[in-house]
Amino acid sequence: MDDDALSDGGDEVTEEQHEQIRNVLGDEGVSGLSDKDIKDALWEFFFDEEKAIQWAVGQHSLLV
């Protein structure tokens, strides 16, 4: 079976998700996290913005 046939298009980080996380964390200069870091976190947490933000805040506290 072709796995792509079952895709509902939900396997991409949307601009809205990215913006929502950036609104909480600030830009890369403030948060220390790149856009790729955010995208990877969203992917890792199955696009759960809350969990991705919690992870990012934890990362930020390690960087400070």
N, C-alpha and C positions, 0 to 999 in steps of 0.2 A: 504494500500500500504506500502511496506517495504521502509522506508526512506533510508536505506543503499544502496538500489538498485540504487538510484539516485546519489550517491556519485561519484565524479570524482577523488577522492583521494586528493582533495585540502583542506582537513581539518586537515592537519598536518603541523607543522612548519618545514621547511626544514633546513638542515645544512647551505645551502647558505644564507638563510634569517638571520639565527642566526649569522653567520660570518659577514655578511654585517653590521648588527647593532653593533656587538662587535667592528668592525673596526672603527666605528664612536665614540662609547662611551668609548671604552677601556674595560679592564677586570673588574671583580667584585670589585677588590681593588681600582680601579680608579673611576668607575662609582657608586659604592655602590649598584648596581642592580644585583641580582642573575640571573642565567639562567632561573629560573622559572618566575621571574619578566618579563623578555624579552618575554618568551613564552606566558605568560598571556596577555601582551600588544599586541602582534601580534594577538592573538585570539580575544581580545576585539575590535581591529580596523580592523577586517576581513582581516588579513594578509597584511595590508597596511603598508609597512616598513617605509614610510615617517612619517605617523601619529604616529606610535609606537616610532620612534626616537624623534619626537617632544615631546611626552608625557614623554619619558625617560629624555630628556634634562631638562624639567620642574621639574621632580622629583629630578634630580641631583642638580639643583639650590636651591631646598628646603633643600637638605642635607648639602650643603656647608655653 
